[in-house]
Amino acid sequence: MKGLLQIDCEFNKDNAIQKHIISKCCEYLIKNDSNPSLTILVNCKIEPNWKQFDHFLTGLYNAATKVAFELNLILLDVDIICLDFCGYDYDEQHDIYFTFTDSNLQKENVIRFEKPKLMNQTIEVFDTKDVEEYDNVALGGTFDYLHTGHKILLTMAIWICKKRLICGVTNFSSDRLLKKKYVEYMQSIDVRLEQVKKFLSKVKRHINLHVVPITDDFGPTKTDTDIQALVGSLETAKGCEIVNKVRNELGMNILDIYLVDCVSHDSIVNSNDFQGKLSSSEIREYVHSQHQKS
């Protein structure tokens, strides 16, 4: 069952009402279908502030992820599209359309949830640095069972990209990849490449997507002199610094580095402890357990 929800948000607010509605939509889908998905169209003016957009996006995604884990369907597929910069009119067909009003009326394929009595509180801005837009942006990862953390990373990267986004997807030939937990349940490189391309195309159009398999920690960043910015997570910050060290040794330009927070099932993970972060390994363990039951 494919669901669609369109909501209005305020960029510098907590958006508690909107998070509540997202949770209710996910709960409805999970309880009524074994393979549900939800696309959320967000109508909001996105300000050029990296940390604030990271927190904004994480808050909305976590509203869905928390319900998925509570109801034991962690493969719930949720995509968030920001209408402010997606670059196209979204017109994909869905099985069910969600709206929220002051009534609790159900009619045909439209589900209306009661509007909760919650107030939008102003959130604290931890980093007021304005972001730049770059012609060429790079990032990399395994992107196995594309989850909330991946989607936030990819969205943030394509948000600051004007022309070309280079995304390296780790291939099985990587020794590090073969050491991951439950590697036998890892998706094929072709599936992961396609997942990344499909999601990025949905989030923002008119960008040249260069999604390629890589077998080391560098990929195109070691050879492409046109790259200007590198997007990673707090957990991969040291790796980003190594990329710049290698580029400097090769006489290449140094990249501007942007980092997103790591996320757990329902919150942002402390920057000094990544043990609770949402991971593909956890999802592969879930897939393993489902296979054991069947």
VOLO-399431 format. One record per residue (C-alpha): chain; residue number from 1; z, x, y; residue in one letter. Coordinates in Angstrom, 3 decimals, decimal comma. Layout:
<gumis>
<'A'; NUM; <Z; X; Y>; 'A'>;
...
</gumis>
This chain:
<gumis>
<'A'; 1; <0,000; 0,000; 0,000>; 'M'>;
<'A'; 2; <-1,091; 1,441; 3,341>; 'K'>;
<'A'; 3; <0,955; 0,406; 6,375>; 'G'>;
<'A'; 4; <0,279; 0,843; 10,089>; 'L'>;
<'A'; 5; <2,875; 0,809; 12,853>; 'L'>;
<'A'; 6; <2,230; 1,264; 16,565>; 'Q'>;
<'A'; 7; <5,201; 1,971; 18,802>; 'I'>;
<'A'; 8; <5,851; 2,849; 22,432>; 'D'>;
<'A'; 9; <8,208; 5,797; 22,939>; 'C'>;
<'A'; 10; <9,725; 7,710; 25,844>; 'E'>;
<'A'; 11; <9,333; 11,466; 25,604>; 'F'>;
<'A'; 12; <12,740; 12,474; 26,969>; 'N'>;
<'A'; 13; <14,738; 9,756; 25,205>; 'K'>;
<'A'; 14; <16,373; 9,491; 21,800>; 'D'>;
<'A'; 15; <14,126; 6,516; 20,860>; 'N'>;
<'A'; 16; <16,831; 5,051; 18,611>; 'A'>;
<'A'; 17; <15,144; 1,646; 18,484>; 'I'>;
<'A'; 18; <11,845; 3,174; 17,387>; 'Q'>;
<'A'; 19; <13,563; 5,265; 14,694>; 'K'>;
<'A'; 20; <15,270; 2,131; 13,387>; 'H'>;
<'A'; 21; <11,922; 0,330; 13,148>; 'I'>;
<'A'; 22; <10,316; 3,295; 11,345>; 'I'>;
<'A'; 23; <13,162; 3,234; 8,823>; 'S'>;
<'A'; 24; <12,747; -0,496; 8,219>; 'K'>;
<'A'; 25; <8,989; -0,159; 7,737>; 'C'>;
<'A'; 26; <9,445; 2,664; 5,224>; 'C'>;
<'A'; 27; <12,103; 0,683; 3,385>; 'E'>;
<'A'; 28; <9,790; -2,327; 3,141>; 'Y'>;
<'A'; 29; <6,888; -0,236; 1,832>; 'L'>;
<'A'; 30; <8,971; 1,637; -0,745>; 'I'>;
<'A'; 31; <10,505; -1,559; -2,104>; 'K'>;
<'A'; 32; <7,132; -3,291; -2,404>; 'N'>;
<'A'; 33; <4,829; -0,553; -3,705>; 'D'>;
<'A'; 34; <5,060; 2,525; -5,943>; 'S'>;
<'A'; 35; <2,600; 4,605; -3,908>; 'N'>;
<'A'; 36; <3,030; 3,619; -0,255>; 'P'>;
<'A'; 37; <1,873; 5,351; 2,928>; 'S'>;
<'A'; 38; <2,586; 4,731; 6,591>; 'L'>;
<'A'; 39; <0,601; 5,770; 9,648>; 'T'>;
<'A'; 40; <2,522; 5,633; 12,920>; 'I'>;
<'A'; 41; <0,583; 5,469; 16,174>; 'L'>;
<'A'; 42; <2,835; 6,714; 18,967>; 'V'>;
<'A'; 43; <2,070; 5,653; 22,510>; 'N'>;
<'A'; 44; <3,852; 8,156; 24,727>; 'C'>;
<'A'; 45; <3,016; 10,594; 27,500>; 'K'>;
<'A'; 46; <3,644; 13,995; 25,912>; 'I'>;
<'A'; 47; <4,953; 16,515; 28,426>; 'E'>;
<'A'; 48; <4,028; 20,221; 28,021>; 'P'>;
<'A'; 49; <7,420; 21,310; 26,712>; 'N'>;
<'A'; 50; <7,453; 22,983; 23,284>; 'W'>;
<'A'; 51; <11,087; 22,495; 22,283>; 'K'>;
<'A'; 52; <11,244; 18,950; 23,560>; 'Q'>;
<'A'; 53; <8,084; 17,896; 21,701>; 'F'>;
<'A'; 54; <9,401; 19,593; 18,553>; 'D'>;
<'A'; 55; <12,624; 17,545; 18,760>; 'H'>;
<'A'; 56; <10,725; 14,363; 19,632>; 'F'>;
<'A'; 57; <8,383; 14,678; 16,647>; 'L'>;
<'A'; 58; <11,134; 15,774; 14,257>; 'T'>;
<'A'; 59; <13,286; 12,780; 15,184>; 'G'>;
<'A'; 60; <10,532; 10,292; 14,383>; 'L'>;
<'A'; 61; <9,535; 11,977; 11,106>; 'Y'>;
<'A'; 62; <13,143; 12,286; 9,970>; 'N'>;
<'A'; 63; <13,661; 8,533; 10,367>; 'A'>;
<'A'; 64; <11,098; 8,109; 7,576>; 'A'>;
<'A'; 65; <12,140; 11,091; 5,455>; 'T'>;
<'A'; 66; <15,784; 10,012; 5,313>; 'K'>;
<'A'; 67; <14,875; 6,590; 3,892>; 'V'>;
<'A'; 68; <12,444; 8,145; 1,393>; 'A'>;
<'A'; 69; <15,176; 10,389; -0,021>; 'F'>;
<'A'; 70; <17,783; 7,637; -0,038>; 'E'>;
<'A'; 71; <15,446; 5,368; -2,031>; 'L'>;
<'A'; 72; <14,270; 8,217; -4,311>; 'N'>;
<'A'; 73; <10,622; 8,190; -3,292>; 'L'>;
<'A'; 74; <10,322; 11,560; -1,594>; 'I'>;
<'A'; 75; <6,531; 11,512; -1,970>; 'L'>;
<'A'; 76; <6,292; 8,755; 0,650>; 'L'>;
<'A'; 77; <3,294; 9,719; 2,790>; 'D'>;
<'A'; 78; <3,927; 9,325; 6,537>; 'V'>;
<'A'; 79; <1,558; 10,484; 9,291>; 'D'>;
<'A'; 80; <2,362; 10,385; 13,012>; 'I'>;
<'A'; 81; <-0,535; 10,292; 15,475>; 'I'>;
<'A'; 82; <0,161; 10,744; 19,179>; 'C'>;
<'A'; 83; <-2,359; 8,647; 21,080>; 'L'>;
<'A'; 84; <-1,854; 10,846; 24,142>; 'D'>;
<'A'; 85; <-3,857; 13,749; 22,672>; 'F'>;
<'A'; 86; <-5,501; 12,635; 19,399>; 'C'>;
<'A'; 87; <-8,888; 12,357; 21,125>; 'G'>;
<'A'; 88; <-10,231; 9,232; 19,399>; 'Y'>;
<'A'; 89; <-9,670; 5,505; 18,857>; 'D'>;
<'A'; 90; <-7,861; 5,027; 15,557>; 'Y'>;
<'A'; 91; <-9,576; 2,273; 13,557>; 'D'>;
<'A'; 92; <-8,718; 2,923; 9,898>; 'E'>;
<'A'; 93; <-8,065; -0,220; 7,859>; 'Q'>;
<'A'; 94; <-4,610; -0,864; 6,379>; 'H'>;
<'A'; 95; <-3,067; -3,342; 3,954>; 'D'>;
<'A'; 96; <-0,204; -4,295; 6,224>; 'I'>;
<'A'; 97; <0,468; -4,062; 9,963>; 'Y'>;
<'A'; 98; <3,972; -3,768; 11,358>; 'F'>;
<'A'; 99; <5,187; -4,971; 14,749>; 'T'>;
<'A'; 100; <8,692; -5,536; 16,045>; 'F'>;
<'A'; 101; <9,862; -8,395; 18,243>; 'T'>;
<'A'; 102; <13,023; -10,430; 18,775>; 'D'>;
<'A'; 103; <12,184; -12,591; 15,760>; 'S'>;
<'A'; 104; <12,278; -11,919; 12,039>; 'N'>;
<'A'; 105; <9,071; -13,785; 11,209>; 'L'>;
<'A'; 106; <6,720; -12,852; 8,399>; 'Q'>;
<'A'; 107; <3,119; -14,092; 8,638>; 'K'>;
<'A'; 108; <0,130; -13,015; 6,565>; 'E'>;
<'A'; 109; <-0,212; -9,242; 6,741>; 'N'>;
<'A'; 110; <2,023; -8,822; 9,782>; 'V'>;
<'A'; 111; <5,714; -8,061; 9,345>; 'I'>;
<'A'; 112; <7,933; -8,495; 12,395>; 'R'>;
<'A'; 113; <11,376; -6,961; 12,323>; 'F'>;
<'A'; 114; <14,268; -8,025; 14,481>; 'E'>;
<'A'; 115; <14,723; -5,722; 17,442>; 'K'>;
<'A'; 116; <18,101; -3,922; 17,155>; 'P'>;
<'A'; 117; <20,502; -3,787; 20,076>; 'K'>;
<'A'; 118; <20,319; -0,040; 20,651>; 'L'>;
<'A'; 119; <20,022; 1,929; 23,848>; 'M'>;
<'A'; 120; <17,688; 4,871; 24,415>; 'N'>;
<'A'; 121; <19,813; 7,812; 25,473>; 'Q'>;
<'A'; 122; <18,414; 10,774; 27,392>; 'T'>;
<'A'; 123; <18,290; 13,843; 25,155>; 'I'>;
<'A'; 124; <19,310; 17,344; 26,145>; 'E'>;
<'A'; 125; <16,448; 19,754; 26,736>; 'V'>;
<'A'; 126; <17,290; 23,148; 25,243>; 'F'>;
<'A'; 127; <14,136; 24,958; 26,335>; 'D'>;
<'A'; 128; <12,248; 23,998; 29,483>; 'T'>;
<'A'; 129; <9,426; 26,461; 28,930>; 'K'>;
<'A'; 130; <6,077; 24,818; 29,493>; 'D'>;
<'A'; 131; <3,465; 25,484; 26,835>; 'V'>;
<'A'; 132; <-0,036; 26,753; 27,399>; 'E'>;
<'A'; 133; <-3,208; 25,589; 25,723>; 'E'>;
<'A'; 134; <-5,214; 28,192; 23,835>; 'Y'>;
<'A'; 135; <-8,819; 28,328; 22,699>; 'D'>;
<'A'; 136; <-7,849; 29,907; 19,365>; 'N'>;
<'A'; 137; <-4,567; 29,222; 17,546>; 'V'>;
<'A'; 138; <-3,478; 30,366; 14,074>; 'A'>;
<'A'; 139; <-0,849; 29,429; 11,509>; 'L'>;
<'A'; 140; <-0,368; 29,735; 7,767>; 'G'>;
<'A'; 141; <1,608; 28,500; 4,784>; 'G'>;
<'A'; 142; <1,496; 27,193; 1,240>; 'T'>;
<'A'; 143; <1,268; 23,517; 2,286>; 'F'>;
<'A'; 144; <2,104; 22,270; -1,201>; 'D'>;
<'A'; 145; <2,797; 18,499; -1,305>; 'Y'>;
<'A'; 146; <2,297; 18,207; 2,439>; 'L'>;
<'A'; 147; <5,674; 17,080; 3,772>; 'H'>;
<'A'; 148; <7,407; 16,407; 7,079>; 'T'>;
<'A'; 149; <8,045; 20,067; 7,870>; 'G'>;
<'A'; 150; <4,384; 20,926; 7,280>; 'H'>;
<'A'; 151; <3,170; 17,996; 9,361>; 'K'>;
<'A'; 152; <5,367; 18,918; 12,314>; 'I'>;
<'A'; 153; <4,142; 22,533; 12,127>; 'L'>;
<'A'; 154; <0,478; 21,478; 11,945>; 'L'>;
<'A'; 155; <0,845; 18,904; 14,731>; 'T'>;
<'A'; 156; <2,524; 21,383; 17,059>; 'M'>;
<'A'; 157; <-0,195; 23,965; 16,376>; 'A'>;
<'A'; 158; <-3,139; 21,651; 17,001>; 'I'>;
<'A'; 159; <-1,390; 20,192; 20,064>; 'W'>;
<'A'; 160; <-1,684; 23,527; 21,929>; 'I'>;
<'A'; 161; <-5,204; 24,223; 20,621>; 'C'>;
<'A'; 162; <-8,296; 23,546; 22,734>; 'K'>;
<'A'; 163; <-11,165; 24,783; 20,584>; 'K'>;
<'A'; 164; <-10,482; 26,442; 17,198>; 'R'>;
<'A'; 165; <-7,506; 26,198; 14,848>; 'L'>;
<'A'; 166; <-7,287; 28,797; 12,071>; 'I'>;
<'A'; 167; <-5,003; 27,730; 9,212>; 'C'>;
<'A'; 168; <-4,443; 30,008; 6,216>; 'G'>;
<'A'; 169; <-3,392; 28,338; 2,960>; 'V'>;
<'A'; 170; <-1,790; 30,660; 0,400>; 'T'>;
<'A'; 171; <-3,769; 30,975; -2,836>; 'N'>;
<'A'; 172; <-2,366; 31,312; -6,376>; 'F'>;
<'A'; 173; <-3,358; 34,988; -6,500>; 'S'>;
<'A'; 174; <-0,448; 35,747; -4,166>; 'S'>;
<'A'; 175; <2,415; 37,445; -6,091>; 'D'>;
<'A'; 176; <4,953; 35,760; -3,828>; 'R'>;
<'A'; 177; <3,473; 32,350; -4,637>; 'L'>;
<'A'; 178; <3,809; 32,898; -8,386>; 'L'>;
<'A'; 179; <7,552; 33,494; -7,965>; 'K'>;
<'A'; 180; <8,188; 30,074; -6,432>; 'K'>;
<'A'; 181; <10,255; 27,498; -8,347>; 'K'>;
<'A'; 182; <8,364; 25,039; -10,551>; 'Y'>;
<'A'; 183; <5,111; 26,821; -9,744>; 'V'>;
<'A'; 184; <3,486; 25,057; -12,703>; 'E'>;
<'A'; 185; <3,609; 21,819; -10,676>; 'Y'>;
<'A'; 186; <2,051; 23,339; -7,579>; 'M'>;
<'A'; 187; <-1,087; 21,617; -6,344>; 'Q'>;
<'A'; 188; <-4,380; 23,465; -6,647>; 'S'>;
<'A'; 189; <-5,720; 25,416; -3,678>; 'I'>;
<'A'; 190; <-8,559; 22,897; -3,303>; 'D'>;
<'A'; 191; <-6,142; 19,977; -3,075>; 'V'>;
<'A'; 192; <-3,953; 21,772; -0,533>; 'R'>;
<'A'; 193; <-6,918; 22,819; 1,604>; 'L'>;
<'A'; 194; <-8,187; 19,246; 1,644>; 'E'>;
<'A'; 195; <-4,739; 17,830; 2,494>; 'Q'>;
<'A'; 196; <-4,428; 20,122; 5,494>; 'V'>;
<'A'; 197; <-7,955; 19,385; 6,753>; 'K'>;
<'A'; 198; <-7,495; 15,639; 6,358>; 'K'>;
<'A'; 199; <-4,183; 15,599; 8,198>; 'F'>;
<'A'; 200; <-5,353; 17,801; 11,072>; 'L'>;
<'A'; 201; <-8,487; 15,668; 11,522>; 'S'>;
<'A'; 202; <-6,274; 12,614; 11,738>; 'K'>;
<'A'; 203; <-3,893; 14,109; 14,309>; 'V'>;
<'A'; 204; <-6,501; 15,458; 16,751>; 'K'>;
<'A'; 205; <-10,292; 15,382; 16,885>; 'R'>;
<'A'; 206; <-12,885; 17,635; 18,560>; 'H'>;
<'A'; 207; <-11,194; 20,809; 17,278>; 'I'>;
<'A'; 208; <-13,058; 23,337; 15,131>; 'N'>;
<'A'; 209; <-10,900; 23,532; 12,006>; 'L'>;
<'A'; 210; <-11,037; 26,808; 10,091>; 'H'>;
<'A'; 211; <-8,826; 26,085; 7,059>; 'V'>;
<'A'; 212; <-9,146; 28,938; 4,562>; 'V'>;
<'A'; 213; <-7,384; 30,291; 1,449>; 'P'>;
<'A'; 214; <-5,430; 33,531; 1,974>; 'I'>;
<'A'; 215; <-3,920; 35,989; -0,494>; 'T'>;
<'A'; 216; <-1,534; 37,902; 1,791>; 'D'>;
<'A'; 217; <0,771; 37,291; 4,760>; 'D'>;
<'A'; 218; <-1,920; 37,936; 7,359>; 'F'>;
<'A'; 219; <-5,167; 36,188; 6,508>; 'G'>;
<'A'; 220; <-7,536; 36,048; 9,517>; 'P'>;
<'A'; 221; <-4,796; 37,258; 11,920>; 'T'>;
<'A'; 222; <-5,457; 40,821; 10,712>; 'K'>;
<'A'; 223; <-9,162; 40,742; 11,596>; 'T'>;
<'A'; 224; <-9,846; 37,981; 14,132>; 'D'>;
<'A'; 225; <-9,641; 39,366; 17,679>; 'T'>;
<'A'; 226; <-10,191; 35,945; 19,269>; 'D'>;
<'A'; 227; <-6,853; 34,507; 18,126>; 'I'>;
<'A'; 228; <-4,447; 34,118; 21,046>; 'Q'>;
<'A'; 229; <-1,400; 32,283; 19,674>; 'A'>;
<'A'; 230; <0,475; 32,097; 16,369>; 'L'>;
<'A'; 231; <2,597; 29,109; 15,307>; 'V'>;
<'A'; 232; <5,376; 29,476; 12,736>; 'G'>;
<'A'; 233; <8,872; 28,238; 11,948>; 'S'>;
<'A'; 234; <12,271; 29,792; 12,626>; 'L'>;
<'A'; 235; <12,312; 30,818; 8,961>; 'E'>;
<'A'; 236; <9,036; 32,761; 9,312>; 'T'>;
<'A'; 237; <9,850; 34,308; 12,705>; 'A'>;
<'A'; 238; <10,101; 37,842; 11,273>; 'K'>;
<'A'; 239; <6,747; 37,425; 9,575>; 'G'>;
<'A'; 240; <5,186; 36,430; 12,894>; 'C'>;
<'A'; 241; <6,601; 39,573; 14,481>; 'E'>;
<'A'; 242; <5,118; 41,679; 11,666>; 'I'>;
<'A'; 243; <1,710; 40,123; 12,319>; 'V'>;
<'A'; 244; <1,903; 41,305; 15,924>; 'N'>;
<'A'; 245; <3,081; 44,749; 14,841>; 'K'>;
<'A'; 246; <0,074; 45,137; 12,554>; 'V'>;
<'A'; 247; <-2,327; 43,824; 15,200>; 'R'>;
<'A'; 248; <-0,907; 46,295; 17,695>; 'N'>;
<'A'; 249; <-1,379; 49,176; 15,236>; 'E'>;
<'A'; 250; <-4,990; 48,088; 14,765>; 'L'>;
<'A'; 251; <-5,585; 47,998; 18,518>; 'G'>;
<'A'; 252; <-5,831; 44,206; 18,636>; 'M'>;
<'A'; 253; <-4,339; 41,818; 21,193>; 'N'>;
<'A'; 254; <-0,741; 40,678; 20,722>; 'I'>;
<'A'; 255; <-0,328; 36,973; 19,959>; 'L'>;
<'A'; 256; <1,905; 34,533; 21,805>; 'D'>;
<'A'; 257; <4,350; 33,224; 19,187>; 'I'>;
<'A'; 258; <5,582; 29,622; 19,053>; 'Y'>;
<'A'; 259; <8,250; 28,569; 16,539>; 'L'>;
<'A'; 260; <9,265; 25,109; 15,329>; 'V'>;
<'A'; 261; <12,680; 24,228; 13,952>; 'D'>;
<'A'; 262; <13,185; 23,879; 10,217>; 'C'>;
<'A'; 263; <14,118; 20,352; 9,154>; 'V'>;
<'A'; 264; <16,212; 18,834; 6,374>; 'S'>;
<'A'; 265; <15,911; 15,310; 4,987>; 'H'>;
<'A'; 266; <17,286; 13,776; 8,171>; 'D'>;
<'A'; 267; <18,046; 16,457; 10,747>; 'S'>;
<'A'; 268; <17,215; 19,870; 12,194>; 'I'>;
<'A'; 269; <18,512; 22,788; 10,129>; 'V'>;
<'A'; 270; <20,802; 25,333; 11,763>; 'N'>;
<'A'; 271; <18,687; 28,311; 12,787>; 'S'>;
<'A'; 272; <21,014; 30,686; 10,927>; 'N'>;
<'A'; 273; <21,022; 28,823; 7,605>; 'D'>;
<'A'; 274; <17,826; 27,596; 5,921>; 'F'>;
<'A'; 275; <19,475; 26,486; 2,661>; 'Q'>;
<'A'; 276; <19,250; 22,783; 3,508>; 'G'>;
<'A'; 277; <15,663; 22,764; 4,721>; 'K'>;
<'A'; 278; <13,097; 20,360; 3,327>; 'L'>;
<'A'; 279; <10,899; 22,324; 0,929>; 'S'>;
<'A'; 280; <7,930; 21,976; -1,409>; 'S'>;
<'A'; 281; <10,094; 23,489; -4,165>; 'S'>;
<'A'; 282; <12,397; 20,484; -3,930>; 'E'>;
<'A'; 283; <9,415; 18,151; -4,163>; 'I'>;
<'A'; 284; <8,035; 20,041; -7,183>; 'R'>;
<'A'; 285; <11,443; 19,680; -8,830>; 'E'>;
<'A'; 286; <11,218; 15,937; -8,169>; 'Y'>;
<'A'; 287; <7,732; 15,819; -9,719>; 'V'>;
<'A'; 288; <9,077; 17,744; -12,726>; 'H'>;
<'A'; 289; <11,923; 15,234; -13,157>; 'S'>;
<'A'; 290; <9,468; 12,332; -13,009>; 'Q'>;
<'A'; 291; <7,342; 13,957; -15,721>; 'H'>;
<'A'; 292; <10,448; 14,422; -17,872>; 'Q'>;
<'A'; 293; <11,150; 10,681; -17,638>; 'K'>;
<'A'; 294; <7,645; 9,673; -18,641>; 'S'>;
</gumis>
